[in-house]
Amino acid sequence: MRAARRAQRRADERGSVTAELVILAPLLVLMLLFVVALGRLAGARIDVDGAAAQAARAASIARDPGSATAAAEETAASALAGQGVTCGDLSVSVGTSNFVPGGSVSVTVACSVSLADLVGLRLPSTETLSATAVEPVDLYRSLSG
């Protein structure tokens, strides 16, 4: 008698794992996409920080404010391209108001990262990440002009 009841219960539970999987699979996929989005943003933030530091260093060793701006823009673009970051809109702003020996130069890099390919999360299609770095201009060097 007991064996018959156990067999009946097992037969009643057939397909319950399938039903649970059908219910949970979309949630697991959404969680995976969310983790991918966070990873993409964290990696891009690290790369933008590095590009800002490299651009500030390149600007600080330039001889005049004009070449400092050009060097910073070129360095930021190449640093991000070298890391595989594709910016929808790359903005590099260089502060050369204190570009004198012993002064400093600041560089702000802003990059719009696309999240449009992560469908179903209701995230913004782009996220703008920015970073600022400041480097000193050498006290014992000459500047042109």
N, CA, C and O of each residue as an XYZ file, in Angstrom:
580
protein
N       0.807     -1.187      0.000
C       0.000      0.000      0.000
C       0.858      1.261      0.000
O       0.643      2.192     -0.776
N       1.849      1.253      0.913
C       2.736      2.431      0.960
C       3.511      2.599     -0.339
O       3.701      3.722     -0.805
N       3.942      1.541     -0.903
C       4.699      1.608     -2.160
C       3.838      2.202     -3.264
O       4.333      2.940     -4.115
N       2.567      1.884     -3.249
C       1.661      2.426     -4.265
C       1.480      3.927     -4.079
O       1.407      4.671     -5.058
N       1.407      4.380     -2.818
C       1.266      5.823     -2.568
C       2.534      6.576     -2.980
O       2.462      7.663     -3.553
N       3.675      5.993     -2.687
C       4.947      6.643     -3.089
C       5.045      6.750     -4.601
O       5.451      7.783     -5.133
N       4.681      5.705     -5.276
C       4.712      5.722     -6.737
C       3.747      6.766     -7.276
O       4.045      7.445     -8.258
N       2.579      6.895     -6.629
C       1.587      7.888     -7.060
C       2.133      9.313     -6.861
O       1.956     10.170     -7.726
N       2.809      9.567     -5.700
C       3.374     10.901     -5.449
C       4.464     11.254     -6.458
O       4.531     12.384     -6.941
N       5.317     10.277     -6.773
C       6.363     10.507     -7.759
C       5.760     10.827     -9.122
O       6.278     11.677     -9.846
N       4.715     10.182     -9.460
C       4.051     10.437    -10.745
C       3.414     11.816    -10.759
O       3.379     12.472    -11.800
N       2.906     12.264     -9.606
C       2.298     13.591     -9.527
C       3.339     14.698     -9.640
O       3.016     15.797    -10.090
N       4.567     14.435     -9.245
C       5.621     15.458     -9.258
C       6.366     15.530    -10.579
O       7.238     16.382    -10.750
N       6.043     14.668    -11.494
C       6.733     14.687    -12.780
C       6.446     15.998    -13.496
O       5.305     16.458    -13.543
N       7.500     16.597    -14.055
C       7.357     17.849    -14.786
C       7.483     19.087    -13.920
O       7.486     20.200    -14.446
N       7.588     18.928    -12.607
C       7.692     20.110    -11.747
C       9.036     20.820    -11.929
O       9.111     22.045    -11.833
N      10.093     20.052    -12.190
C      11.396     20.677    -12.428
C      11.360     21.476    -13.718
O      11.938     22.560    -13.794
N      10.706     20.969    -14.703
C      10.585     21.678    -15.978
C       9.824     22.982    -15.794
O      10.210     24.013    -16.345
N       8.763     22.939    -15.034
C       7.976     24.156    -14.789
C       8.803     25.189    -14.020
O       8.746     26.380    -14.327
N       9.562     24.743    -13.034
C      10.402     25.667    -12.277
C      11.474     26.277    -13.163
O      11.774     27.467    -13.058
N      12.054     25.458    -14.041
C      13.084     25.966    -14.942
C      12.519     26.990    -15.923
O      13.168     27.991    -16.224
N      11.319     26.740    -16.415
C      10.682     27.681    -17.345
C      10.417     29.015    -16.654
O      10.524     30.070    -17.279
N      10.078     28.974    -15.391
C       9.806     30.206    -14.650
C      11.105     30.944    -14.312
O      11.155     32.170    -14.405
N      12.144     30.224    -13.926
C      13.371     30.861    -13.461
C      14.360     31.231    -14.570
O      15.177     32.130    -14.371
N      14.313     30.577    -15.716
C      15.289     30.831    -16.782
C      15.322     32.294    -17.233
O      16.414     32.851    -17.348
N      14.191     32.941    -17.492
C      14.258     34.357    -17.896
C      14.874     35.253    -16.821
O      15.601     36.197    -17.133
N      14.580     34.953    -15.559
C      15.186     35.746    -14.483
C      16.694     35.550    -14.426
O      17.441     36.501    -14.194
N      17.137     34.326    -14.636
C      18.577     34.066    -14.639
C      19.272     34.754    -15.814
O      20.387     35.257    -15.672
N      18.619     34.775    -16.962
C      19.185     35.460    -18.125
C      19.281     36.965    -17.862
O      20.287     37.589    -18.201
N      18.245     37.549    -17.261
C      18.286     38.983    -16.935
C      19.391     39.294    -15.929
O      20.079     40.307    -16.050
N      19.557     38.426    -14.942
C      20.641     38.637    -13.979
C      22.003     38.546    -14.657
O      22.907     39.320    -14.339
N      22.156     37.612    -15.583
C      23.412     37.484    -16.317
C      23.684     38.727    -17.159
O      24.815     39.213    -17.194
N      22.669     39.242    -17.832
C      22.835     40.464    -18.629
C      23.191     41.659    -17.742
O      23.990     42.505    -18.140
N      22.612     41.734    -16.556
C      22.922     42.817    -15.626
C      24.375     42.732    -15.166
O      25.050     43.756    -15.061
N      24.856     41.539    -14.895
C      26.262     41.357    -14.497
C      27.184     41.746    -15.649
O      28.230     42.354    -15.421
N      26.815     41.408    -16.870
C      27.610     41.799    -18.044
C      27.656     43.322    -18.172
O      28.710     43.890    -18.457
N      26.517     43.981    -17.964
C      26.478     45.449    -18.049
C      27.364     46.076    -16.979
O      28.111     47.012    -17.264
N      27.289     45.572    -15.759
C      28.153     46.106    -14.694
C      29.624     45.876    -14.991
O      30.454     46.752    -14.748
N      29.948     44.710    -15.512
C      31.338     44.428    -15.878
C      31.834     45.332    -16.987
O      32.969     45.805    -16.953
N      30.975     45.573    -17.976
C      31.361     46.452    -19.080
C      31.604     47.881    -18.582
O      32.563     48.534    -18.994
N      30.730     48.357    -17.695
C      30.899     49.714    -17.166
C      32.128     49.819    -16.269
O      32.848     50.816    -16.326
N      32.376     48.814    -15.448
C      33.555     48.851    -14.568
C      34.839     48.829    -15.382
O      35.771     49.579    -15.092
N      34.894     47.974    -16.399
C      36.076     47.921    -17.251
C      36.295     49.218    -18.008
O      37.425     49.694    -18.122
N      35.224     49.785    -18.520
C      35.347     51.051    -19.255
C      35.771     52.183    -18.323
O      36.545     53.052    -18.725
N      35.274     52.186    -17.083
C      35.678     53.227    -16.129
C      37.180     53.148    -15.841
O      37.858     54.173    -15.780
N      37.687     51.949    -15.667
C      39.124     51.766    -15.433
C      39.914     52.259    -16.633
O      40.933     52.931    -16.474
N      39.452     51.931    -17.833
C      40.153     52.360    -19.046
C      40.099     53.875    -19.224
O      41.080     54.469    -19.672
N      38.983     54.512    -18.886
C      38.870     55.974    -18.998
C      39.785     56.643    -17.967
O      40.420     57.653    -18.273
N      39.860     56.096    -16.759
C      40.790     56.633    -15.753
C      42.230     56.549    -16.246
O      42.995     57.504    -16.107
N      42.595     55.417    -16.815
C      43.947     55.249    -17.343
C      44.231     56.190    -18.502
O      45.324     56.747    -18.602
N      43.254     56.367    -19.372
C      43.439     57.274    -20.513
C      43.619     58.710    -20.036
O      44.429     59.449    -20.596
N      42.875     59.113    -19.011
C      43.023     60.470    -18.473
C      44.410     60.660    -17.867
O      45.021     61.713    -18.051
N      44.912     59.670    -17.154
C      46.246     59.771    -16.558
C      47.324     59.837    -17.638
O      48.262     60.628    -17.536
N      47.192     59.008    -18.669
C      48.170     59.033    -19.758
C      48.128     60.360    -20.517
O      49.168     60.909    -20.883
N      46.923     60.866    -20.747
C      46.775     62.133    -21.470
C      47.349     63.285    -20.653
O      47.983     64.178    -21.214
N      47.137     63.281    -19.333
C      47.690     64.348    -18.491
C      49.213     64.295    -18.492
O      49.875     65.332    -18.525
N      49.762     63.096    -18.457
C      51.223     62.961    -18.496
C      51.770     63.472    -19.828
O      52.771     64.188    -19.855
N      51.118     63.108    -20.928
C      51.561     63.573    -22.247
C      51.464     65.089    -22.349
O      52.335     65.727    -22.940
N      50.414     65.669    -21.777
C      50.259     67.128    -21.820
C      51.308     67.812    -20.958
O      51.775     68.898    -21.302
N      51.683     67.199    -19.847
C      52.628     67.850    -18.935
C      54.044     67.910    -19.501
O      54.837     68.750    -19.074
N      54.376     67.042    -20.448
C      55.736     67.081    -21.010
C      55.804     67.866    -22.319
O      56.863     67.956    -22.939
N      54.676     68.430    -22.735
C      54.666     69.269    -23.938
C      55.332     70.609    -23.621
O      55.488     70.979    -22.457
N      55.715     71.320    -24.665
C      56.445     72.581    -24.487
C      55.555     73.817    -24.434
O      55.976     74.855    -23.923
N      54.334     73.724    -24.952
C      53.438     74.880    -24.922
C      51.995     74.390    -24.793
O      51.714     73.220    -25.052
N      51.086     75.270    -24.396
C      49.694     74.843    -24.174
C      49.019     74.248    -25.409
O      48.220     73.320    -25.286
N      49.326     74.767    -26.588
C      48.712     74.237    -27.810
C      49.125     72.799    -28.080
O      48.288     71.948    -28.383
N      50.426     72.536    -27.967
C      50.879     71.158    -28.189
C      50.468     70.252    -27.037
O      50.327     69.043    -27.226
N      50.273     70.815    -25.843
C      49.793     70.016    -24.711
C      48.383     69.523    -24.972
O      48.062     68.369    -24.686
N      47.532     70.398    -25.518
C      46.164     70.016    -25.843
C      46.148     68.942    -26.917
O      45.423     67.954    -26.799
N      46.940     69.129    -27.964
C      46.988     68.156    -29.058
C      47.523     66.811    -28.564
O      46.996     65.761    -28.934
N      48.555     66.838    -27.740
C      49.134     65.599    -27.224
C      48.147     64.861    -26.327
O      48.059     63.635    -26.374
N      47.412     65.600    -25.514
C      46.435     64.973    -24.620
C      45.307     64.323    -25.411
O      44.901     63.203    -25.099
N      44.797     65.005    -26.426
C      43.705     64.452    -27.228
C      44.146     63.190    -27.961
O      43.428     62.190    -27.986
N      45.342     63.249    -28.559
C      45.853     62.096    -29.296
C      46.126     60.916    -28.359
O      45.806     59.773    -28.686
N      46.708     61.191    -27.213
C      47.035     60.127    -26.269
C      45.781     59.475    -25.701
O      45.726     58.252    -25.573
N      44.777     60.271    -25.361
C      43.534     59.712    -24.818
C      42.843     58.818    -25.848
O      42.384     57.724    -25.520
N      42.772     59.283    -27.079
C      42.118     58.493    -28.127
C      42.870     57.191    -28.378
O      42.249     56.137    -28.517
N      44.189     57.251    -28.439
C      44.951     56.029    -28.704
C      44.937     55.086    -27.503
O      44.944     53.867    -27.680
N      44.918     55.624    -26.293
C      44.871     54.766    -25.101
C      43.547     53.999    -25.040
O      43.533     52.807    -24.733
N      42.449     54.673    -25.328
C      41.152     53.996    -25.307
C      41.034     52.996    -26.454
O      40.489     51.907    -26.275
N      41.539     53.358    -27.623
C      41.492     52.430    -28.759
C      42.362     51.205    -28.475
O      42.008     50.088    -28.851
N      43.490     51.416    -27.817
C      44.374     50.306    -27.482
C      43.756     49.338    -26.487
O      44.107     48.158    -26.475
N      42.846     49.817    -25.656
C      42.166     48.964    -24.688
C      40.874     48.369    -25.253
O      40.193     47.598    -24.575
N      40.545     48.723    -26.473
C      39.344     48.178    -27.097
C      38.058     48.872    -26.684
O      36.973     48.325    -26.878
N      38.161     50.063    -26.120
C      36.973     50.815    -25.717
C      36.520     51.662    -26.901
O      37.291     52.466    -27.425
N      35.282     51.484    -27.319
C      34.719     52.269    -28.408
C      33.808     53.321    -27.808
O      32.766     53.003    -27.235
N      34.204     54.567    -27.942
C      33.410     55.669    -27.404
C      32.481     56.190    -28.487
O      32.909     56.482    -29.603
N      31.198     56.303    -28.141
C      30.256     56.925    -29.060
C      30.581     58.396    -29.215
O      30.467     58.953    -30.307
N      30.982     59.022    -28.130
C      31.348     60.435    -28.128
C      32.516     60.604    -27.167
O      32.353     60.456    -25.956
N      33.690     60.911    -27.700
C      34.886     61.110    -26.878
C      35.153     62.597    -26.745
O      35.242     63.317    -27.739
N      35.277     63.044    -25.518
C      35.554     64.452    -25.249
C      36.784     64.535    -24.351
O      36.841     63.905    -23.296
N      37.771     65.326    -24.788
C      38.985     65.528    -24.004
C      39.122     67.017    -23.763
O      39.246     67.795    -24.709
N      39.100     67.420    -22.499
C      39.247     68.832    -22.174
C      40.525     69.012    -21.355
O      40.743     68.323    -20.359
N      41.356     69.946    -21.792
C      42.670     70.157    -21.189
C      42.705     71.526    -20.534
O      42.409     72.541    -21.165
N      43.070     71.538    -19.263
C      43.200     72.798    -18.529
C      44.649     73.237    -18.484
O      45.460     72.672    -17.751
N      44.967     74.246    -19.271
C      46.357     74.722    -19.350
C      46.507     76.130    -18.769
O      47.470     76.825    -19.094
N      45.590     76.555    -17.928
C      45.673     77.911    -17.384
C      46.867     78.076    -16.446
O      47.337     79.195    -16.240
N      47.360     76.984    -15.878
C      48.510     77.026    -14.975
C      49.695     76.305    -15.600
O      50.454     75.631    -14.904
N      49.856     76.447    -16.925
C      50.910     75.753    -17.664
C      52.204     76.564    -17.616
O      52.616     77.159    -18.611
N      52.824     76.574    -16.459
C      54.105     77.245    -16.226
C      54.983     76.283    -15.450
O      54.464     75.357    -14.827
N      56.304     76.471    -15.464
C      57.153     75.584    -14.655
C      56.709     75.609    -13.189
O      56.582     76.672    -12.582
N      56.481     74.427    -12.643
C      55.981     74.306    -11.278
C      54.465     74.314    -11.189
O      53.908     74.064    -10.120
N      53.788     74.596    -12.296
C      52.323     74.596    -12.312
C      51.793     73.191    -12.560
O      52.453     72.194    -12.269
N      50.606     73.144    -13.095
C      50.009     71.835    -13.377
C      49.122     71.915    -14.614
O      48.712     72.992    -15.047
N      48.846     70.758    -15.157
C      47.937     70.638    -16.289
C      46.908     69.572    -15.923
O      47.259     68.515    -15.399
N      45.649     69.856    -16.199
C      44.595     68.880    -15.894
C      43.923     68.443    -17.188
O      43.759     69.226    -18.123
N      43.540     67.176    -17.215
C      42.874     66.613    -18.388
C      41.638     65.868    -17.911
O      41.705     65.052    -16.992
N      40.511     66.159    -18.546
C      39.268     65.441    -18.279
C      38.870     64.698    -19.541
O      38.732     65.296    -20.608
N      38.688     63.401    -19.414
C      38.280     62.549    -20.529
C      36.863     62.066    -20.250
O      36.588     61.521    -19.181
N      35.966     62.264    -21.209
C      34.586     61.781    -21.108
C      34.309     60.874    -22.299
O      34.588     61.228    -23.444
N      33.758     59.704    -22.012
C      33.518     58.697    -23.049
C      32.109     58.145    -22.879
O      31.724     57.741    -21.782
N      31.344     58.130    -23.964
C      29.993     57.550    -23.939
C      30.079     56.092    -24.358
O      30.432     55.787    -25.497
N      29.756     55.194    -23.438
C      29.825     53.756    -23.680
C      28.431     53.252    -24.025
O      27.461     53.588    -23.346
N      28.330     52.456    -25.064
C      27.037     51.953    -25.519
C      26.636     50.701    -24.738
O      27.434     49.784    -24.545
N      25.384     50.690    -24.299
C      24.793     49.520    -23.645
C      23.574     49.041    -24.418
O      22.785     48.246    -23.907
N      23.417     49.519    -25.642
C      22.212     49.243    -26.421
C      22.074     47.766    -26.772
O      20.960     47.294    -27.003
N      23.183     47.024    -26.818
C      23.084     45.624    -27.202
C      22.629     44.716    -26.056
O      22.394     43.527    -26.268
N      22.504     45.262    -24.851
C      22.003     44.484    -23.717
C      20.498     44.729    -23.591
O      20.055     45.567    -22.805
N      19.733     43.994    -24.368
C      18.301     44.206    -24.471
C      17.584     43.604    -23.260
O      18.030     42.604    -22.697
N      16.490     44.212    -22.874
C      15.648     43.650    -21.839
C      15.934     44.159    -20.437
O      15.213     43.806    -19.504
N      16.958     44.971    -20.262
C      17.303     45.440    -18.923
C      16.749     46.813    -18.605
O      16.779     47.233    -17.448
N      16.250     47.513    -19.589
C      15.750     48.880    -19.422
C      16.824     49.820    -18.879
O      16.547     50.715    -18.080
N      18.052     49.593    -19.332
C      19.158     50.490    -18.998
C      19.205     51.589    -20.049
O      18.669     51.417    -21.144
N      19.838     52.717    -19.733
C      20.011     53.732    -20.782
C      20.875     53.161    -21.899
O      21.739     52.317    -21.657
N      20.639     53.625    -23.123
C      21.387     53.057    -24.252
C      22.859     53.436    -24.216
O      23.695     52.701    -24.742
N      23.191     54.570    -23.605
C      24.595     54.949    -23.433
C      24.801     55.475    -22.016
O      23.886     56.010    -21.390
N      25.999     55.310    -21.542
C      26.389     55.838    -20.240
C      27.682     56.613    -20.436
O      28.638     56.087    -21.004
N      27.721     57.858    -19.974
C      28.913     58.685    -20.129
C      29.775     58.560    -18.881
O      29.344     58.858    -17.767
N      30.998     58.113    -19.099
C      31.970     57.963    -18.022
C      33.022     59.046    -18.184
O      33.468     59.316    -19.299
N      33.421     59.664    -17.089
C      34.452     60.698    -17.183
C      35.451     60.537    -16.055
O      35.142     60.018    -14.983
N      36.656     61.000    -16.334
C      37.733     60.950    -15.347
C      38.624     62.164    -15.545
O      38.807     62.638    -16.666
N      39.174     62.660    -14.453
C      40.070     63.811    -14.493
C      41.396     63.421    -13.857
O      41.436     62.754    -12.824
N      42.474     63.847    -14.493
C      43.815     63.608    -13.949
C      44.598     64.912    -14.006
O      44.437     65.701    -14.937
N      45.440     65.132    -13.014
C      46.271     66.341    -12.931
C      47.722     65.911    -12.822
O      48.063     65.035    -12.027
N      48.568     66.528    -13.621
C      50.008     66.247    -13.592
C      50.758     67.563    -13.420
O      50.347     68.585    -13.971
N      51.852     67.549    -12.664
C      52.650     68.775    -12.516
C      53.527     69.024    -13.736
O      53.979     68.092    -14.402
N      53.751     70.285    -14.007
C      54.701     70.672    -15.043
C      56.044     70.822    -14.343
O      56.136     71.477    -13.305
N      57.083     70.218    -14.905
C      58.399     70.195    -14.266
C      58.884     71.613    -13.951
O      58.808     72.512    -14.788
N      59.372     71.786    -12.750
C      59.830     73.096    -12.278
C      61.103     73.552    -12.979
O      61.301     74.751    -13.178
N      61.957     72.627    -13.352
C      63.280     72.967    -13.899
C      63.366     72.726    -15.391
O      64.408     72.278    -15.868
N      62.353     72.993    -16.123
C      62.423     72.854    -17.569
C      61.999     74.134    -18.230
O      61.323     74.966    -17.623
N      62.385     74.292    -19.446
C      62.030     75.517    -20.144
C      60.784     75.276    -20.998
O      60.557     74.174    -21.496
N      60.013     76.293    -21.149
C      58.835     76.239    -22.002
C      59.087     77.123    -23.200
O      59.804     78.120    -23.105
N      58.512     76.771    -24.308
C      58.695     77.614    -25.500
C      57.775     78.805    -25.404
O      56.716     78.756    -24.778
N      58.192     79.844    -26.020
C      57.355     81.039    -26.095
C      57.607     81.910    -24.962
O      56.993     82.971    -24.850
